[in-house]
């Protein structure tokens, strides 16, 4: 694929790559031992998606959102989701305002109207409140009393959910999970990473992150990522991978037919390609290659593929099954 003359003039691969590395290095200097999670979060941010973080308490989920906001020229809000949280608590509501002896209704924006939102433990909120958030994720806008309000640009959500707990939680429906670019798993830190975290968290004063990109450079980076060409082989691979997750499809490998109940939506392929552009930029490549798509396939598909009973019983888990599918798709 080739760019037109206008995009050629606007394209500055070295400058965009330098901005990306600056942001990635600054983020990595604060969060230790979560390299893959940082790469995937930035890929979703620059690709225009949102991420769902999973992991045990204390591994840096909240720190990731707060640090990213401090490194960018963005507004930041955190919402702690609970069972009594109402949609109006996050979206906002109309209030009566009085001026010159006259009363009128005025919309007061809720914390959802921000650039970077940390939605903490979203599966503790009721389905009604979850639905209000997912409308914003999908459409970059919310509806209140027959009025539609656009959210700020950029709008990026880092959501977390409680793991290993059933009481007091409301599972996120499959159709809602599909709104997330990636489902990212943060591992329990070990060894040198754990020692470094303990050292930093017990220091007398932790160094504060400083801003590395303003709004204009962030917008240029997002636009530059979208301008990176995709090779025909990478495009075909993304399409083949999505089709290979559907057990009824003729091209489905044996792992899919045996272990998968429902396959990925087209959003899975879209997430792979957009994030693969970020990976190609980070690698210093001028075109997305199949290797970039393969690298992003598992986090893009793990929450979009539904396993059957045999699949849930498999020791491989969804990631292992997806790896089998990846190996089968050429």
GUPAKE-476392 format. One record per residue: residue in three letters; x, y, z of N, C-alpha, C in turn. Coordinates in steps of 0.001 Angstrom, whole numbers, padded with zeros to 6 digits. Last residue first. Layout:
BEGIN
> aa n_c1 n_c2 n_c3 ca_c1 ca_c2 ca_c3 c_c1 c_c2 c_c3
> Ala X Y Z X Y Z X Y Z
...
END
This chain:
BEGIN
> aa n_c1 n_c2 n_c3 ca_c1 ca_c2 ca_c3 c_c1 c_c2 c_c3
> Unk -001487 -019845 008715 -000293 -019360 008011 -000637 -018106 007223
> Unk -002520 -021258 011672 -002878 -020280 010633 -001609 -019724 010008
> Unk -001538 -022828 013707 -002195 -023506 012590 -002477 -022574 011412
> Unk -000542 -021103 015590 000397 -022014 014936 -000216 -022668 013698
> Unk -002956 -019918 016409 -001919 -019123 015740 -000946 -020008 014978
> Unk -004147 -022060 017713 -004769 -021516 016508 -003766 -020704 015707
> Unk -002382 -022339 019851 -002557 -023447 018910 -003164 -022955 017601
> Unk -002839 -019880 021075 -001500 -020167 020542 -001550 -021330 019555
> Unk -005458 -020244 021918 -005186 -019249 020882 -003803 -019456 020269
> Unk -004950 -022147 023897 -005768 -022518 022740 -005548 -021541 021592
> Unk -003475 -020606 025704 -002870 -021775 025075 -003628 -022216 023839
> Unk -005420 -018714 026427 -004178 -018284 025779 -003496 -019450 025071
> Unk -007414 -020268 027660 -007714 -019568 026414 -006443 -019122 025691
> Unk -005926 -023421 028770 -006581 -022136 028957 -006771 -021429 027624
> Unk -004677 -025911 028950 -004022 -024854 028176 -004633 -023485 028448
> Unk -006269 -027744 030180 -005202 -027145 030985 -004550 -025960 030272
> Unk -009774 -027582 029550 -008414 -027775 029062 -007400 -027079 029958
> Unk -012270 -026890 030291 -011638 -027971 031051 -010186 -028180 030658
> Unk -012978 -025037 028420 -012808 -024581 029802 -012107 -025632 030651
> Unk -013199 -026800 026232 -012177 -025762 026246 -011902 -025246 027646
> Unk -015409 -028300 026917 -014118 -028975 026805 -012979 -027962 026840
> Unk -017371 -026285 026816 -017090 -026983 028074 -015726 -027657 028039
> Unk -015939 -023631 024762 -016990 -024558 025140 -016586 -025297 026423
> Unk -014974 -020148 024971 -014664 -021573 024949 -015896 -022402 025282
> Unk -015011 -017352 022978 -015731 -018047 024049 -015476 -019541 023910
> Unk -013024 -014614 022316 -013247 -016013 021988 -013875 -016702 023195
> Unk -012451 -012180 023340 -013459 -012232 022278 -013787 -013658 021854
> Unk -010367 -012153 025014 -011669 -011823 025600 -012786 -011851 024569
> Unk -008262 -012837 023293 -008538 -013689 024464 -009886 -013392 025114
> Unk -007589 -011158 021158 -008621 -012177 020945 -009056 -012888 022215
> Unk -005569 -009430 021838 -006713 -008875 021110 -007879 -009860 021029
> Unk -003631 -011024 023046 -004355 -010039 023874 -005561 -009430 023176
> Unk -003002 -012618 020599 -003565 -013203 021823 -004260 -012167 022701
> Unk -001978 -010792 018587 -003181 -011598 018387 -003802 -012073 019701
> Unk 000348 -009361 018493 -000792 -008739 019169 -002030 -009613 019169
> Unk 002123 -010916 017052 002525 -010463 018382 001327 -009950 019175
> Unk 000895 -011153 014575 001001 -012323 015445 001310 -011926 016888
> Unk 001299 -008552 013616 -000059 -009037 013858 -000028 -010229 014805
> Unk 004055 -008539 013330 003432 -007591 014256 002011 -008024 014593
> Unk 004461 -010461 011363 004998 -010704 012708 004386 -009772 013740
> Unk 003438 -009315 008990 002681 -010359 009697 003171 -010619 011116
> Unk 004087 -005726 009273 004387 -007058 008768 003559 -008090 009528
> Unk 003586 -002428 008304 003179 -003486 009225 003401 -004837 008560
> Unk 006378 -000372 007487 005180 -001100 007060 004876 -002191 008084
> Unk 008715 000618 008359 007890 001532 007577 006606 000874 007096
> Unk 009978 000144 011683 009575 -000381 010375 008671 000622 009676
> Unk 010748 000499 014298 011455 001232 013257 011132 000751 011858
> Unk 009286 -000628 016265 010381 -001438 015724 011189 -000705 014662
> Unk 007304 001252 016647 008283 001063 017711 009499 000281 017226
> Unk 005867 000820 014264 006528 002109 014498 007620 001961 015552
> Unk 004907 -001753 014777 005809 -001528 013648 006562 -000211 013803
> Unk 003252 -001240 016969 004391 -002141 017122 005400 -001948 016002
> Unk 001332 000381 015755 002160 000936 016829 003410 000076 017017
> Unk 000253 -001486 013978 000882 -000270 013452 001792 000372 014499
> Unk -000877 -003278 015707 000303 -003716 014954 001008 -002523 014320
> Unk -003141 -001900 016528 -002033 -002054 017476 -000756 -002494 016773
> Unk -004613 -002144 014150 -004283 -000824 014673 -003110 -000895 015652
> Unk -004770 -004969 013887 -004120 -004157 012857 -003730 -002777 013378
> Unk -006116 -005835 016240 -004807 -006376 015869 -004080 -005453 014904
> Unk -008527 -004435 016080 -007599 -004157 017175 -006195 -004656 016843
> Unk -009625 -005666 013805 -009350 -004224 013799 -008342 -003875 014887
> Unk -009973 -008277 014672 -009035 -007997 013596 -008664 -006534 013531
> Unk -011909 -007783 016668 -010644 -008418 017008 -009584 -008169 015950
> Unk -014084 -006772 015335 -013313 -005848 016171 -011969 -006455 016574
> Unk -015360 -008928 014136 -014380 -008170 013335 -013572 -007172 014153
> Unk -015347 -011281 016953 -016007 -010350 016042 -014953 -009673 015169
> Unk -014271 -014708 017408 -014111 -013266 017555 -014956 -012487 016549
> Unk -016526 -017519 018081 -015286 -016854 017704 -015346 -015346 017833
> Unk -017738 -019868 020442 -017982 -018725 019560 -016669 -018000 019308
> Unk -016516 -022267 021396 -017965 -022187 021197 -018315 -021065 020228
> Unk -013678 -024340 020969 -014261 -022995 020911 -015763 -023071 020642
> Unk -012595 -026921 020812 -012544 -026214 022086 -013264 -024872 022119
> Unk -012705 -028190 018294 -012845 -028984 019512 -013158 -028140 020745
> Unk -012346 -026187 016410 -013525 -027057 016312 -013772 -027823 017608
> Unk -009863 -025127 017222 -011079 -024311 017257 -012317 -025193 017262
> Unk -008143 -027258 016777 -008256 -026697 018123 -009524 -025867 018256
> Unk -008290 -027642 013996 -008899 -028631 014887 -009079 -028089 016305
> Unk -009082 -024462 012371 -008216 -025601 012715 -008896 -026503 013737
> Unk -011353 -023276 009937 -011071 -023419 011361 -010179 -024629 011621
> Unk -012197 -022878 007370 -010758 -022796 007610 -010381 -023019 009072
> Unk -014961 -022959 007468 -014258 -024036 006768 -012767 -024047 007069
> Unk -016475 -022259 010634 -015836 -021806 009403 -015000 -022924 008783
> Unk -017423 -023009 013069 -018212 -023420 011916 -017567 -023024 010589
> Unk -015694 -021891 014967 -015682 -023349 014758 -016456 -023804 013529
> Unk -013663 -019187 014501 -015066 -019594 014380 -015144 -021079 014056
> Unk -011049 -018464 014363 -011610 -018625 015708 -013061 -019073 015686
> Unk -010420 -018043 011726 -009979 -019311 012318 -010494 -019509 013731
> Unk -011223 -015445 011254 -012040 -016538 010723 -011686 -017867 011380
> Unk -009073 -014120 012533 -010447 -013936 013013 -011326 -015082 012532
> Unk -006943 -015011 010934 -006967 -015338 012355 -008377 -015185 012929
> Unk -007549 -013933 008426 -007508 -015386 008590 -007599 -015788 010058
> Unk -007262 -011179 008968 -008564 -011719 008566 -008623 -013231 008776
> Unk -004518 -011123 009578 -005498 -010684 010576 -006887 -011235 010248
> Unk -003466 -012010 007106 -003270 -012803 008312 -004291 -012418 009383
> Unk -004129 -009925 005399 -004738 -011235 005182 -004604 -012110 006415
> Unk -002493 -007903 006494 -003942 -007731 006426 -004642 -009073 006289
> Unk 000038 -008998 006060 -000413 -008737 007428 -001925 -008586 007481
> Unk 000081 -009086 003242 000223 -010335 003998 -000269 -010160 005434
> Unk -000073 -006423 002540 -001199 -007292 002185 -001142 -008603 002965
> Unk 000993 -004201 005144 001283 -005095 004024 000072 -005990 003764
> Unk -000056 -000988 005837 -000173 -002385 006246 000085 -003262 005027
> Unk 001521 002209 006613 000894 001221 005713 000882 -000183 006312
> Unk 000619 004674 008930 001590 003624 008616 000928 002551 007757
> Unk -001293 006439 009733 -000767 006602 008382 000208 005506 007984
> Unk -001812 005964 012388 -002856 005616 011415 -002353 005672 009979
> Unk 000487 007097 013480 000286 005650 013555 -000742 005204 012522
> Unk -000055 009803 013051 001054 009168 012365 000950 007662 012371
> Unk -002161 010264 014805 -002402 010375 013372 -001295 009687 012580
> Unk -000787 009887 017234 -001962 009076 016912 -002223 009086 015409
> Unk 001143 011907 016982 001558 010511 017107 000411 009566 016766
> Unk -000416 014197 016927 000412 013872 015765 000856 012415 015790
> Unk -001488 014073 019515 -002388 013978 018351 -001610 013617 017089
> Unk 000900 014422 020968 000127 013188 021121 -000807 012991 019935
> Unk 001588 016990 020154 002476 015880 019814 001762 014541 019964
> Unk -000610 018418 021219 -000350 018448 019773 000550 017296 019343
> Unk -000470 017976 023999 -001623 017495 023227 -001330 017436 021729
> Unk 002946 016963 024794 001769 017815 024921 000672 017301 023992
> Unk 004915 014622 026554 004240 014965 025300 003069 015899 025598
> Unk 006004 014500 029098 006906 014279 027971 006268 014622 026628
> Unk 005936 015696 032428 005267 015596 031135 006280 015449 029999
> Unk 007418 013617 034943 007254 014911 034288 006674 014711 032895
> Unk 006778 011872 038002 006916 011875 036542 006690 013275 035983
> Unk 008666 012379 040962 007401 012608 040256 007628 012581 038751
> Unk 010373 009999 042945 010444 011044 041918 009135 011156 041155
> Unk 009417 009557 046363 009463 008994 045019 009526 010122 043997
> Unk 011072 009694 049325 010342 010521 048354 010523 009939 046963
> Unk 012024 007577 050843 011494 008761 051528 010675 009635 050591
> Unk 010924 004310 049708 011857 005446 049713 011202 006654 050362
> Unk 009235 002230 049386 009594 002552 050767 010607 003691 050857
> Unk 008934 001896 046700 007722 002205 047471 008020 002534 048927
> Unk 011512 001211 045866 010929 002492 045475 009754 002873 046365
> Unk 011826 -001340 047053 012763 -000258 047344 012153 001096 047034
> Unk 009744 -002790 045914 009767 -002588 047365 010686 -001436 047746
> Unk 010584 -002742 043244 009309 -002136 043624 009284 -001841 045122
> Unk 012971 -004191 043427 013008 -002794 042994 011723 -002072 043378
> Unk 012003 -006716 044197 012917 -005990 045084 012970 -004509 044732
> Unk 010507 -007370 041910 009834 -007194 043189 010710 -006412 044158
> Unk 012592 -007554 040027 011505 -006587 039843 010786 -006313 041153
> Unk 014154 -009646 040995 014703 -008293 040999 013615 -007236 040829
> Unk 011442 -011709 041974 012881 -011505 041859 013308 -010054 041947
> Unk 008254 -010635 040609 009135 -011579 041294 010578 -011101 041177
> Unk 004811 -009512 040461 006255 -009307 040279 007076 -010284 041118
> Unk 002127 -011107 038920 002727 -010826 040222 004233 -010655 040042
> Unk 001099 -009560 035820 001595 -010664 036631 002100 -010173 037982
> Unk -001748 -008462 034254 -000552 -008032 034973 -000134 -009139 035930
> Unk -003208 -008852 031176 -002994 -009488 032475 -001675 -009025 033068
> Unk -005625 -007235 029265 -004212 -007312 029642 -004092 -007899 031038
> Unk -007459 -007297 026522 -007576 -007733 027903 -006149 -008052 028350
> Unk -007842 -004600 024213 -007079 -005687 024801 -007596 -006032 026187
> Unk -010037 -002976 023373 -008976 -003399 022461 -008320 -004668 022970
> Unk -013394 -003516 024376 -012006 -003288 024746 -011062 -003776 023655
> Unk -015837 -004340 023475 -015504 -002915 023313 -014045 -002615 023641
> Unk -016237 -006920 024226 -015784 -006705 022857 -015393 -005252 022608
> Unk -017457 -006790 026661 -016016 -007045 026625 -015436 -006729 025255
> Unk -020092 -006592 025808 -019449 -005424 026399 -017932 -005594 026392
> Unk -020644 -009134 024881 -020776 -008014 023945 -020139 -006741 024477
> Unk -020319 -010648 027239 -019383 -010814 026123 -019440 -009624 025167
> Unk -020789 -008739 030313 -021261 -009548 029177 -020245 -009584 028040
> Unk -019069 -009045 033328 -019235 -008193 032145 -019680 -009061 030972
> Unk -020647 -010013 036388 -019802 -010336 035231 -020113 -009441 034035
> Unk -020613 -008280 039227 -021524 -008517 038115 -020679 -008781 036866
> Unk -020068 -008961 042739 -019607 -008584 041402 -020659 -008960 040363
> Unk -020738 -009935 045240 -020679 -008490 045061 -020172 -008043 043708
> Unk -018902 -012875 045007 -019865 -012110 045788 -019654 -010617 045573
> Unk -016583 -013562 043565 -017901 -013722 042956 -018923 -012858 043680
> Unk -013176 -013203 042756 -014265 -012868 043660 -015581 -012990 042908
> Unk -011118 -013493 040977 -011214 -014466 042051 -012300 -014170 043052
> Unk -010683 -010010 040366 -010498 -011401 039986 -010644 -012295 041210
> Unk -012175 -006993 039331 -011806 -007869 040429 -011704 -009302 039929
> Unk -010789 -004977 036716 -011868 -005758 037292 -011327 -006699 038353
> Unk -010280 -001750 035226 -009792 -002909 035961 -010996 -003698 036446
> Unk -009656 000255 032339 -010589 -000361 033270 -009919 -001529 033977
> Unk -008783 003127 030988 -008132 001954 031559 -009082 001415 032610
> Unk -009752 004941 028169 -010159 004334 029429 -009287 003136 029759
> Unk -009539 008032 026578 -008926 006719 026741 -009271 006188 028121
> Unk -009997 010450 024315 -010700 009797 025408 -010202 008366 025487
> Unk -008342 013573 023331 -008597 012127 023274 -009410 011654 024467
> Unk -011581 014877 023400 -010611 014163 022561 -009215 014546 023030
> Unk -014514 014463 025488 -013297 015158 025039 -012427 014255 024173
> Unk -017689 013357 024118 -016643 013325 025124 -015398 014032 024603
> Unk -020811 014884 023317 -019543 014309 022903 -018532 014376 024038
> Unk -024073 014147 024159 -022912 014960 024509 -021644 014218 024098
> Unk -027456 014443 023351 -026226 013689 023141 -025029 014613 023368
> Unk -030616 014145 024983 -029540 014972 024445 -028267 014139 024351
> Unk -032468 012607 026279 -032659 012834 024841 -031636 013785 024227
> Unk -031192 012416 028846 -032475 013106 028647 -032661 013543 027193
> Unk -028140 011776 027504 -028781 012180 028762 -030044 012944 028415
> Unk -025646 009755 026148 -026997 010292 025968 -027614 010563 027330
> Unk -022227 010293 025137 -023234 009759 026058 -024567 010445 025780
> Unk -019367 009197 023173 -020440 010147 023494 -021399 009473 024470
> Unk -017844 007262 022009 -017187 008509 022401 -018204 009606 022703
> Unk -018926 004770 021551 -019375 005870 020688 -018702 007201 020993
> Unk -017763 002904 023312 -018048 002528 021929 -018274 003728 021030
> Unk -017470 004159 025765 -016322 003495 025143 -016553 003271 023658
> Unk -020113 005026 026263 -019046 006017 026077 -017837 005391 025386
> Unk -021362 002589 026590 -021822 003482 025521 -020740 004504 025210
> Unk -020044 001673 028847 -019724 001051 027562 -020287 001830 026379
> Unk -021160 003220 030925 -019742 003349 030593 -019457 002818 029194
> Unk -023786 002287 030871 -023522 003718 030657 -022066 003947 030278
> Unk -023432 -000401 031519 -023907 -000052 030181 -023654 001419 029871
> Unk -022715 -000238 034224 -021741 -000717 033247 -022138 -000295 031838
> Unk -025181 000528 035252 -024067 001474 035297 -022967 001061 034336
> Unk -026626 -001834 034731 -027122 -000545 034238 -026001 000488 034204
> Unk -025215 -003888 036088 -025234 -003851 034619 -025706 -002517 034054
> Unk -023428 -002324 038866 -024571 -003035 038293 -024530 -002964 036766
> Unk -019925 -002772 039627 -021099 -001938 039337 -022207 -002790 038733
> Unk -017846 -004485 039734 -018589 -004293 040986 -019824 -003429 040781
> Unk -016502 -004452 037372 -017466 -005538 037559 -018128 -005507 038934
> Unk -014692 -002368 037537 -015970 -002121 036854 -016972 -003248 037058
> Unk -012376 -001477 039082 -013261 -002579 039455 -014656 -002418 038846
> Unk -012104 001816 037953 -011571 000808 038862 -012653 -000184 039282
> Unk -011270 003415 035316 -012518 002832 035805 -012152 001619 036648
> Unk -009678 006219 034632 -009398 004947 035284 -010702 004460 035895
> Unk -009446 008106 031711 -010316 007641 032785 -009810 006310 033317
> Unk -008377 010907 030191 -007915 009592 030614 -008697 009187 031856
> Unk -010041 013113 029654 -009219 012526 028593 -008774 011113 028930
> Unk -013535 013365 030588 -012113 013558 030819 -011352 012959 029649
> Unk -016341 012808 031701 -015885 013811 030742 -014442 014189 031061
> Unk -016866 011215 033861 -016623 010551 032584 -016067 011518 031542
> Unk -017604 012736 036027 -016175 012436 035857 -015845 011703 034567
> Unk -020258 014770 034518 -019699 013880 035520 -018238 013587 035229
> Unk -021533 018076 033952 -020786 016908 033504 -020241 016103 034684
> Unk -024681 019246 034223 -023412 019240 034937 -022670 017947 034592
> Unk -026908 021080 032337 -026233 019793 032474 -024873 019965 033145
> Unk -029569 022911 033713 -028241 022946 033103 -027540 021608 033363
> Unk -032712 024439 033594 -031951 023208 033786 -030619 023313 033049
> Unk -033593 027507 035281 -033385 026706 034072 -032588 025460 034443
> Unk -035416 030279 036530 -034812 028978 036728 -034673 028229 035401
> Unk -034941 033736 037244 -035479 032667 036388 -034701 031385 036623
> Unk -033712 035715 038619 -035068 035375 039014 -035687 034280 038173
> Unk -031166 035745 037553 -032082 036844 037250 -033524 036531 037572
> Unk -030964 032308 037764 -030266 033511 037343 -031287 034576 036967
> Unk -030450 029066 038923 -031284 030263 039018 -030449 031481 038671
> Unk -030619 025702 037829 -029813 026903 038036 -030736 028110 038040
> Unk -030936 022348 038575 -031673 023600 038421 -030762 024768 038770
> Unk -029173 019910 036626 -029457 020576 037889 -030191 021885 037591
> Unk -028736 016764 035100 -029249 018132 034998 -029550 018676 036392
> Unk -025610 014922 035423 -027056 015081 035502 -027438 016535 035309
> Unk -023132 012354 034712 -023562 013695 035069 -025074 013770 035061
> Unk -021842 009877 034489 -022137 010681 033290 -022381 012143 033647
> Unk -021541 008878 037073 -020378 008924 036190 -020605 009817 034975
> Unk -023967 009174 038304 -022773 009465 039089 -021525 009547 038222
> Unk -025845 008249 036541 -025694 009705 036658 -024458 010091 037465
> Unk -025672 005454 037013 -025176 006034 035762 -024951 007538 035853
> Unk -024553 004884 040447 -025597 005071 039451 -025008 005654 038168
> Unk -023280 002562 042749 -022961 003630 041804 -024036 003691 040715
> Unk -023569 000444 044417 -024563 001513 044538 -024277 002694 043607
> Unk -021415 -001227 043914 -022750 -001715 043569 -023813 -000621 043643
> Unk -018777 000746 042424 -019380 000000 043519 -020803 -000366 043123
> Unk -015784 001951 041050 -017098 001374 040788 -017541 000525 041986
> Unk -014206 004871 041260 -014251 003596 041957 -015655 003026 041806
> Unk -012676 006671 038789 -013984 006321 039332 -013874 004949 039986
> Unk -010493 009321 038154 -010622 007940 038596 -012004 007737 039186
> Unk -009262 011372 035531 -010248 011100 036572 -010218 009611 036902
> Unk -007345 013881 033942 -007396 012524 034488 -008456 012438 035575
> Unk -006399 015555 030962 -007164 015548 032202 -007340 014097 032644
> Unk -003055 015729 029613 -004428 015238 029606 -005065 015441 030970
> Unk -000313 015619 028373 -001108 016821 028688 -002587 016459 028608
> Unk 001395 012872 029982 000724 013501 028848 -000031 014742 029312
> Unk 002319 011950 032351 003287 012061 031261 002719 012774 030047
> Unk 000073 011765 033916 001072 012770 034279 002102 012969 033172
> Unk -001257 009620 032730 -001873 010952 032693 -000862 012041 033004
> Unk 000497 007563 033392 000286 007902 031989 -000324 009289 031854
> Unk 000167 007493 036175 001455 007886 035595 001297 008299 034143
> Unk -002483 006604 036445 -002092 007907 036982 -000789 008403 036356
> Unk -002397 004035 035214 -003266 005100 034726 -002833 006472 035177
> Unk -000436 002728 036815 -000289 002836 035364 -001140 003976 034816
> Unk -001502 002731 039370 -000303 003526 039106 -000099 003727 037611
> Unk -003535 000850 039117 -003870 002258 039334 -002690 003159 039016
> Unk -001907 -001452 038672 -002982 -001090 037749 -003340 000390 037886
> Unk 000148 -002538 040248 000395 -001313 039501 -000702 -000889 038555
> Unk -000316 -004620 041941 000668 -004855 040876 000847 -003640 039970
> Unk -002257 -004587 043983 -000930 -004073 044257 000108 -004273 043178
> Unk -004184 -007597 043493 -004018 -006240 044039 -002544 -005873 044181
> Unk -003718 -009387 040332 -003913 -009314 041778 -003734 -007886 042287
> Unk -005462 -008543 037252 -004301 -008922 038029 -004584 -008812 039501
> Unk -006325 -006905 034229 -006626 -007914 035234 -005351 -008265 035971
> Unk -007633 -004215 032390 -006505 -004773 033137 -007009 -005778 034158
> Unk -008652 -003380 029289 -009153 -003972 030516 -007977 -004669 031195
> Unk -008476 -000400 027285 -007920 -001644 027792 -008614 -002066 029080
> Unk -009414 001017 024090 -009417 001026 025545 -008930 -000328 026039
> Unk -008170 002764 021123 -008998 001809 021857 -008913 001999 023357
> Unk -006444 004128 019416 -007806 004631 019599 -008725 003694 020338
> Unk -003795 003555 019203 -004682 002953 018209 -006125 003380 018347
> Unk -002698 004713 021397 -002386 005314 020097 -003249 004739 018984
> Unk -003820 002993 023386 -003972 004452 023445 -003774 005075 022067
> Unk -002915 000454 022567 -004346 000756 022582 -004597 002252 022587
> Unk -000160 000788 022884 -000692 000409 021572 -002183 000718 021488
> Unk 000008 001295 025608 000339 002367 024674 -000187 002053 023274
> Unk -000747 -001274 026515 -001524 -000083 026896 -001252 001071 025949
> Unk 001271 -002898 025475 -000105 -003084 025020 -000968 -001873 025359
> Unk 003532 -001943 026873 003494 -001908 025409 002064 -001997 024894
> Unk 002755 -002516 029528 003000 -001135 029110 002919 -001004 027595
> Unk 002598 -005307 029496 001397 -004520 029784 001563 -003072 029344
> Unk 005306 -005986 029026 004281 -006315 028036 003022 -005478 028239
> Unk 006546 -005017 031432 006907 -004515 030104 005817 -004772 029069
> Unk 006541 -004876 034246 005284 -005058 033504 005472 -004593 032059
> Unk 008750 -004199 035838 008374 -005597 035691 007089 -005863 034942
> Unk 007711 -001043 037106 008771 -002046 036963 008162 -003432 036770
> Unk 006970 002173 036255 006389 000857 036490 007413 -000215 036145
> Unk 008843 004218 035708 008009 004294 036909 007442 002919 037268
> Unk 010113 003707 033374 010957 004105 034497 010178 004169 035807
> Unk 008099 003243 031560 008833 002102 032088 009731 002442 033259
> Unk 007385 005869 030965 006418 005000 031636 007128 003809 032277
> Unk 009692 006723 029669 009255 007415 030878 008269 006560 031668
> Unk 009719 004990 027478 010809 004934 028448 010407 005600 029764
> Unk 007370 005802 026122 007520 004423 026611 008606 004327 027684
> Unk 007933 008479 025472 006790 008146 026318 006949 006755 026930
> Unk 010195 008133 023867 010246 009030 025019 009130 008684 026008
> Unk 009229 006489 021860 010249 005971 022762 010346 006819 024024
> Unk 007422 008302 020614 006942 007049 021208 007944 006526 022226
> Unk 009153 010280 019721 008111 010613 020691 007604 009357 021390
> Unk 010655 008778 017909 011322 009389 019062 010304 009759 020140
> Unk 008712 008165 016039 009343 007078 016786 010042 007625 018035
> Unk 008199 010680 015041 007135 009951 015719 007708 008834 016580
> Unk 010703 011269 013869 010162 012118 014929 009077 011415 015730
> Unk 010893 009201 011969 011890 009319 013030 011372 010159 014189
> Unk 008590 009655 010299 008798 008408 011018 009761 008529 012173
> Unk 006513 011697 009470 007839 011932 010037 008158 010737 010923
> Unk 004235 012673 007062 004841 011544 007750 006263 011874 008188
> Unk 003344 014710 005509 003048 014783 006936 003798 013711 007724
> Unk 004094 014001 002961 004661 015217 003508 004475 015268 005026
> Unk 002562 011682 002681 004014 011571 002618 004669 012803 003247
> Unk -000014 012685 002730 000429 011920 003883 001932 011730 003878
> Unk 000036 013979 000191 -000185 014743 001413 000327 013993 002628
> Unk 000436 011938 -001650 001456 012968 -001500 001304 013732 -000189
> Unk -000529 008750 -000151 -000646 009825 -001130 000373 010907 -000799
> Unk 001194 005615 000290 000578 006824 000809 000431 007847 -000304
> Unk 000442 002258 -000685 001253 003477 -000776 000475 004657 -000231
> Unk 000845 -001189 000000 000000 000000 000000 000879 001238 000000
END
